[in-house]
Amino acid sequence: MNRPEILAPAGDPEKLRMAVIYGADAVYLAGREFGMRAFAGNFSDHELREGLIFARAHGAKVYVTVNIIAGNDDIRRLPAYLSFLQEAGADGLIIADPGVFVLARKYAPEVPCHLSTQANTTNWQSALFWQEAGFKRIVLARELSLPEIAEIRAHTDLELEVFVHGAMCWAYSGRCYLSHYLEGRSANRGRCAQACRRSYYLVEEKHPGEYMPVFTDERGTYIMNARDLCLLDYLPGLVETGVNSFKIEGRMKSAHYVATVTKVYRRALDACLLDPAGFRPDPAWHNELRKISHRPYTSGFIAGNPGTEGQVYHTTAQESSHEFIGIVQSWQDGRAVVEMRNRFVEGEQVEIFGPATDPRPLTVRDLRNPEGDPIPAAIRVQEHVSFAIHFPVEPFSLLRRPR
């Protein structure tokens, strides 16, 4: 049976650790340059080496994004970086630009190349072209249905990677120039300003200054505000088509997001592989995905063009049922040391879950500062505080509270 990998986002070293510990088979990340998420924490050369060591020790792979649409200055600077990535031991390079691909074959010939979704591969003839060029894997365009993916699979031996969860760009496979036009920040060079998420009005050229809502709503309308993708219900079909990698979007998201989504899809895929015919998504998995920050979910194009149902028209705000408040660093003798991410107080009802443990409620008791003194509230972000937990807790467990 085809066994796809779970490929999780690693926006910085902490998120890499979370992704791997919570069940990812592979992660994708970027260095400080040449990736499509310039505002993620990303990785220095030293951090990238350390990340590769950590991932390898846990049996996971690391793919590095070099998927900007490169300018001449990038071409001059890329050879040294590509040579470094090969020397460091990257498991794959994610590339969109043919010029970058040529350089990768010359300066990192031992590292497999994966064609980015930015290349907009939507048919099997294009897939064959890239296969003959020397790519090992294609990250397919998000605008494909399940039958279209299956047809591409039938015509090519390339590995196929498909996005299964996360934010969706309104433009065709992310090839957008709106941010560059309005803000001077090119989305194709990793600096997207998310201009599509704003509220827009209509102006007619012969009536300057008269701003009309696109439909009757005093707040305007978010006409390009795509829903978030969730393909949890479609895993059996994707497995059957022979897709090799299930990709989760989210290098700009929190450690809570990375851990939660990775764990849900890890459990779902394992259940699907165990019994494809009898697979039914556990309602608890969908409930977990509602606890993270997200826009209303859609199945995207997997079952056909979603049309107007693929957008959110009334708000650009994200929603979540829970708020992330901390990461457990250690547990010993009935006390947990927690690195804070949001304020919490003595006596508060919270929820904790770990890489191998389901969510369970607990009450914050005997809260103490780093010096061991009792405190009424933990208020300094990233400070290490402690409190009593009577049951064993896994390192890297996460704390959150209902909103």
JOKA-V380298 format. One record per helix or strand of 2 or more residues. SS is the DSSP state (hx for helix, st for strand). FROM is the first residue (numbers start at 0). LEN is the number of residues. If there is no record, write none. Layout:
BEGIN
ss=SS from=FROM len=LEN
ss=SS from=FROM len=LEN
END
This chain:
BEGIN
ss=st from=4 len=5
ss=hx from=12 len=9
ss=st from=25 len=4
ss=hx from=44 len=13
ss=st from=60 len=5
ss=hx from=71 len=17
ss=st from=91 len=4
ss=hx from=97 len=10
ss=st from=112 len=3
ss=hx from=116 len=3
ss=hx from=123 len=10
ss=st from=136 len=3
ss=hx from=145 len=10
ss=st from=158 len=8
ss=hx from=171 len=3
ss=hx from=177 len=6
ss=hx from=186 len=3
ss=hx from=194 len=3
ss=st from=201 len=2
ss=st from=210 len=2
ss=st from=227 len=3
ss=hx from=231 len=10
ss=st from=244 len=4
ss=hx from=254 len=20
ss=hx from=282 len=9
ss=st from=296 len=2
ss=hx from=306 len=4
ss=st from=321 len=11
ss=st from=334 len=6
ss=st from=343 len=2
ss=st from=348 len=5
ss=st from=359 len=4
ss=st from=364 len=4
ss=st from=376 len=2
ss=st from=383 len=5
ss=st from=397 len=5
END
